Amino acid sequence: MGQSRIGIIGGGPAGLMAAEAAAGQGAEVVVFEAMPTVARKLLMAGKSGLNITHGEEHALLRGRFGAAGERLQAALDVFDGASLREWCAGLGVETFVGSSGRVFPRQMKASPLLRAWLARLAEQGVEIRTRWRWAGFAGDNLVFEGGRQERFDAVVLALGGASWPRLGSDAAWVPWLEGRGVHVSSFQPANVGFEVNWSPVFAERYAGEPVKAVTANGVAGEFVVTRWGIEGSLVYAQSAALRDGLEQNGAAALTLDLVPGRTVERLAKDLGRQPAKASFSNRLRKGAGLDGVKLGLVRELLPDAARLSADALAAALKALVLPVARTRPIAEAISSAGGVDWAGVDERFMLRELPGVFVAGEMLDWEAPTGGYLLTASFATGRAAGLAAAAYVG
């Protein structure tokens, strides 16, 4: 019997990890990537510092994936954040844990890691074909644009979700799987900004301003005001709840605590000590430490705030409601929710309707907050699918 042959569709982190895992089991592996180069989304993520995983305890990390956590557990348990750091070290890439618990390469960028990884794959004999865009099935064959066809003993699909389509994750594969009886949940934006119906004056004055030292729905962090709404880490952490609230109820909001360092009682006393003749701006600046964009938010969201008593104003500043109108387009989202329904995937990441076809990464129906969790699960599922494909043909 000749060497087993495994095809990997998609050259992102999940696909490349599947290729490494399968090649390590002795399979002949070919990776097909539609773009001119592989791992474009990884390189884009690394432009501002590649957050490759999170340094928190594994039990906490495993709980960051919501309803899909149970299905991801087996893959994450054998290739967790610590394993991913060891894997980076094996490529000669040292990592460190930042003050937020996020893990980064010492050089911060993705390109050194990717170069070392591609060199290792080449040593394993992995063939990478760029500008090969998958176009569906023809019987048991894979069809690529231009009419080219290939057949493999097993296939791993790692084509990403629906965010960042210009980098290759465009969900064009959905009808090809649905045509074979695979159910795919509709894609929705995740880790995304939200539009807010700002007044023109507020948008013009404060667009680009960061809102720091604040909590939203009990979570501490910061976000940025834009001309169209809000974005940033604190917004992304709430994006799933906001998105689902808009879909289910037609309305959603962040509840902001603009003065998280003080109790409402203390804040009311501090505001009450301000002279009655002082301007509203001075009362907030001296009594609550608010000015700039925070003061602007109070004026924008509470037009009658200047008429409130000290007690009522303190309560409002500790629970300022910021309604959101809609999500930004999925093409702007960091990641996406939705994808291949777990009911159609067995414990080996193989599609029940397509024996010998495995799926990994953001094609699957899961989502996670930013902080290294997205890459961690992409690497872990890619590895699991690659090993399973090799076992299937072996």
C-alpha positions in Angstrom: 0.0 0.0 0.0 1.3 3.5 -0.9 1.6 6.5 1.4 -1.8 7.9 2.4 -2.6 11.3 0.9 -4.4 14.0 2.8 -5.6 17.3 1.4 -5.9 20.4 3.6 -8.2 23.2 2.3 -7.2 26.5 3.9 -3.7 27.8 4.8 -4.6 29.6 8.1 -3.5 28.5 11.6 -6.0 25.6 11.7 -5.1 24.3 8.3 -1.4 24.6 8.8 -1.6 22.9 12.1 -3.7 20.1 10.6 -1.0 19.7 7.9 1.8 19.5 10.5 -0.1 16.9 12.6 -1.0 14.7 9.6 2.5 14.9 8.2 3.9 13.9 11.5 2.0 10.7 11.2 3.6 9.9 7.9 1.0 11.1 5.5 1.6 12.9 2.3 0.0 16.3 2.8 -1.0 19.0 0.3 -2.3 22.4 1.5 -4.4 24.4 -0.8 -4.7 28.2 -0.2 -6.9 30.5 -2.4 -4.8 33.6 -1.6 -1.3 34.3 -3.0 0.2 33.6 0.5 -0.8 31.6 3.5 -1.9 32.8 7.0 -2.9 36.3 6.0 -5.3 36.8 8.9 -2.6 35.6 11.3 -0.1 38.2 9.9 -2.8 40.9 10.1 -3.4 40.0 13.7 0.3 40.3 14.4 0.6 43.8 13.1 -0.3 45.2 16.5 1.3 42.4 18.5 0.4 38.7 18.0 -1.8 37.6 20.9 -1.3 33.9 20.4 -3.0 32.5 23.6 -3.8 33.4 27.2 -1.8 32.6 30.2 -4.7 31.9 32.6 -5.4 28.5 34.2 -6.6 25.9 31.7 -10.0 25.4 33.5 -10.7 29.1 33.0 -9.5 29.1 29.4 -11.7 26.2 28.6 -14.7 28.1 29.9 -14.3 31.0 27.4 -16.1 29.2 24.5 -19.7 29.3 25.7 -22.0 26.7 24.5 -19.4 25.1 22.3 -16.9 24.6 25.1 -17.9 21.0 25.7 -17.3 20.0 22.1 -14.0 21.8 22.1 -12.8 20.4 25.4 -11.1 17.3 24.1 -9.0 19.2 21.6 -8.2 21.9 24.1 -7.3 19.5 26.9 -4.5 17.9 24.8 -3.3 21.2 23.2 -4.0 24.1 25.6 -2.3 27.4 26.1 0.7 26.0 27.7 1.1 23.4 24.9 0.9 26.2 22.4 3.6 28.1 24.1 5.8 25.0 24.1 5.1 24.6 20.4 6.2 28.2 19.8 9.4 27.5 21.7 10.0 24.5 19.5 10.0 26.9 16.5 12.6 29.1 18.3 9.9 31.7 19.2 10.0 32.7 22.9 6.7 34.0 24.4 5.8 36.0 27.4 2.7 36.7 29.5 1.7 40.4 29.5 0.1 42.3 32.4 -3.4 41.4 31.1 -2.6 37.6 31.1 -2.4 37.6 27.3 0.6 35.7 25.7 2.7 37.3 23.0 5.9 36.4 21.1 8.9 38.3 22.4 9.2 39.9 19.0 5.5 40.6 19.1 5.1 40.0 15.3 3.6 37.0 13.5 6.1 36.9 10.6 9.1 35.3 12.4 6.8 32.5 13.8 5.3 31.9 10.4 8.6 31.8 8.6 9.9 29.2 11.1 6.7 27.2 10.9 6.7 27.1 7.1 10.3 25.9 7.2 9.3 23.1 9.5 6.4 22.1 7.2 8.8 22.0 4.3 11.1 19.7 6.2 8.1 17.4 6.8 7.4 17.3 3.1 4.2 19.3 3.2 3.4 20.8 -0.2 1.6 24.2 -0.1 -0.2 25.3 -3.3 -1.3 29.0 -3.2 -3.8 30.5 -5.6 -5.8 27.2 -5.5 -9.4 28.2 -4.7 -11.6 25.4 -3.7 -14.9 25.3 -5.8 -16.7 22.3 -4.3 -17.0 18.6 -5.0 -17.3 16.4 -8.1 -18.2 13.0 -6.7 -15.3 12.1 -4.4 -13.0 14.6 -6.0 -12.2 18.2 -4.8 -12.8 20.7 -7.6 -10.7 23.9 -7.8 -11.3 27.0 -9.9 -10.1 26.5 -13.4 -11.6 23.0 -13.5 -8.6 21.3 -11.7 -9.5 18.2 -9.7 -7.7 16.3 -6.9 -8.6 13.2 -4.9 -7.4 12.4 -1.4 -7.8 9.6 1.1 -8.9 12.2 3.6 -9.6 15.9 3.6 -9.4 18.6 6.3 -11.5 21.7 5.6 -10.1 24.8 7.5 -11.5 27.7 5.5 -12.3 30.1 8.3 -15.6 31.8 9.1 -17.0 34.9 7.5 -15.0 37.8 9.0 -12.2 39.5 7.1 -13.3 38.3 3.6 -10.6 40.3 1.9 -8.0 38.0 3.7 -9.8 34.8 2.5 -12.5 34.0 5.1 -15.5 34.7 2.9 -17.7 31.6 3.7 -18.0 30.8 0.0 -17.9 27.1 1.0 -21.3 27.1 2.7 -23.4 26.1 -0.3 -21.0 23.2 -1.2 -21.4 21.7 2.2 -25.1 22.3 2.4 -25.5 20.6 -0.9 -24.0 17.5 0.7 -26.5 17.6 3.6 -24.2 19.4 6.1 -26.1 22.0 8.2 -24.4 25.3 8.6 -25.7 27.9 11.1 -25.9 31.4 9.7 -22.7 33.5 10.3 -22.9 36.5 12.6 -20.3 39.1 13.6 -18.4 38.5 16.8 -15.9 40.7 18.6 -17.3 43.6 16.6 -18.1 47.3 17.1 -21.7 48.6 17.4 -23.4 51.6 15.9 -24.8 54.2 18.2 -27.2 57.1 17.2 -24.8 59.8 18.3 -25.8 63.4 17.8 -23.7 65.1 15.0 -22.1 67.4 17.5 -21.0 64.6 19.8 -19.7 62.4 16.9 -17.8 65.3 15.5 -16.2 66.3 18.8 -15.4 63.0 20.3 -14.7 60.5 17.5 -11.5 58.7 18.2 -11.5 59.5 21.9 -10.8 56.5 24.3 -13.1 56.0 27.3 -10.9 54.7 30.1 -11.3 53.7 33.7 -14.9 52.5 33.1 -16.9 49.3 33.5 -19.6 48.1 31.2 -22.1 45.6 32.5 -19.8 44.9 35.4 -16.7 44.3 33.2 -13.7 46.7 33.6 -11.8 48.0 30.6 -11.9 50.7 27.9 -13.5 51.4 24.6 -13.3 54.0 21.8 -15.9 56.4 20.5 -16.2 56.5 16.7 -18.2 58.6 14.3 -20.6 55.7 13.9 -20.6 54.2 17.4 -18.2 52.3 19.7 -15.5 49.7 19.4 -12.6 48.3 21.4 -11.8 45.6 23.9 -14.6 46.4 26.4 -17.2 46.4 23.6 -15.8 43.2 22.1 -16.1 41.5 25.4 -19.9 42.3 25.4 -20.5 41.8 21.7 -22.2 38.4 21.9 -24.7 39.5 24.5 -25.3 42.8 22.7 -25.7 41.1 19.3 -28.1 38.5 20.7 -30.1 41.1 22.6 -30.6 43.1 19.4 -31.7 40.0 17.5 -34.0 38.6 20.2 -35.4 41.8 21.7 -34.7 44.5 19.1 -32.8 46.5 21.7 -29.5 46.2 23.7 -27.4 48.5 25.7 -24.2 48.8 27.7 -24.6 50.0 31.3 -21.6 52.1 32.1 -20.1 52.9 35.5 -18.1 56.1 34.8 -16.7 56.3 38.3 -15.9 52.7 39.2 -13.6 53.6 42.1 -16.3 55.1 44.3 -19.6 53.8 45.8 -22.8 55.6 44.8 -23.1 56.9 48.4 -19.6 58.4 48.3 -20.1 59.8 44.9 -23.4 61.5 46.0 -21.6 63.1 49.0 -18.8 64.4 46.8 -21.3 65.8 44.3 -23.4 67.3 47.0 -20.5 69.3 48.4 -20.1 71.2 45.1 -21.4 74.9 45.2 -24.9 75.3 43.8 -23.7 78.2 41.6 -20.9 76.1 40.0 -21.4 75.1 36.4 -22.4 71.6 35.7 -19.1 70.9 34.1 -17.2 72.0 37.2 -19.5 70.1 39.5 -18.7 66.9 37.5 -15.0 67.6 37.2 -14.5 68.4 40.9 -17.1 66.1 42.4 -16.7 63.1 40.2 -13.5 63.6 38.3 -15.2 63.6 35.0 -14.3 65.7 32.0 -13.6 65.3 28.3 -15.3 62.4 26.6 -16.9 61.1 29.9 -18.5 64.5 30.4 -19.6 64.4 26.8 -21.2 61.0 27.3 -23.2 62.3 30.3 -24.5 65.3 28.3 -25.3 63.1 25.3 -27.1 60.3 27.1 -28.6 62.3 30.0 -29.7 65.7 28.5 -31.3 66.7 31.8 -28.4 65.6 34.0 -27.8 69.2 35.2 -31.2 69.3 36.9 -30.7 66.1 38.9 -30.1 66.0 42.6 -26.7 64.8 43.8 -28.2 61.4 44.8 -29.9 60.9 41.4 -26.9 62.1 39.4 -24.6 59.8 41.4 -26.9 56.9 40.6 -27.0 57.9 36.9 -23.2 58.1 36.6 -22.8 54.6 38.2 -25.4 53.2 35.7 -25.3 55.2 32.5 -27.3 53.5 29.8 -25.6 53.5 26.4 -28.1 52.0 23.8 -26.6 50.4 20.7 -28.5 50.4 17.4 -26.9 47.6 15.4 -23.7 45.7 14.8 -21.1 46.8 12.3 -20.9 44.6 9.2 -19.4 41.1 9.6 -16.6 42.1 7.2 -15.3 44.4 9.9 -15.6 41.9 12.7 -12.6 40.3 14.3 -14.3 36.9 14.2 -17.6 35.3 13.5 -20.2 33.2 15.3 -22.0 30.4 13.4 -20.7 27.8 11.1 -20.9 24.0 10.7 -23.4 22.7 13.2 -21.9 20.5 15.8 -24.7 17.9 15.4 -23.2 17.1 12.0 -19.6 16.6 13.4 -18.5 13.5 15.3 -16.0 13.4 18.1 -13.1 13.1 15.6 -14.1 16.4 13.9 -15.3 14.4 10.9 -18.5 15.4 9.1 -21.1 12.7 9.6 -22.5 13.3 6.1 -19.1 13.1 4.4 -16.9 10.3 5.8 -13.2 11.1 5.4 -13.9 14.9 5.5 -12.8 16.7 8.6 -13.4 20.3 9.7 -11.4 22.6 11.9 -11.0 26.2 13.1 -13.6 29.0 12.6 -15.6 27.0 10.1 -17.1 25.3 13.2 -20.0 26.9 15.2 -18.1 28.5 18.1 -17.0 31.9 19.2 -14.8 33.3 21.9 -13.7 36.7 23.2 -10.4 38.3 22.2 -7.4 37.5 24.3 -5.8 34.7 22.5 -8.7 32.3 22.7 -9.6 32.4 19.0 -6.1 31.3 18.0 -5.8 28.7 20.7 -9.0 26.9 19.6 -8.0 27.2 15.9 -4.7 25.6 16.6 -6.2 22.9 18.9 -9.0 21.9 16.5 -6.6 21.9 13.5 -4.2 19.6 15.3 -7.1 17.3 16.4 -8.5 17.2 12.8 -5.1 16.5 11.3 -4.4 13.7 13.7 -7.9 12.2 13.1 -7.5 12.4 9.3 -4.2 10.5 9.5 -5.7 7.9 11.8 -8.7 7.5 9.5 -6.5 6.7 6.5 -3.9 4.8 8.5 
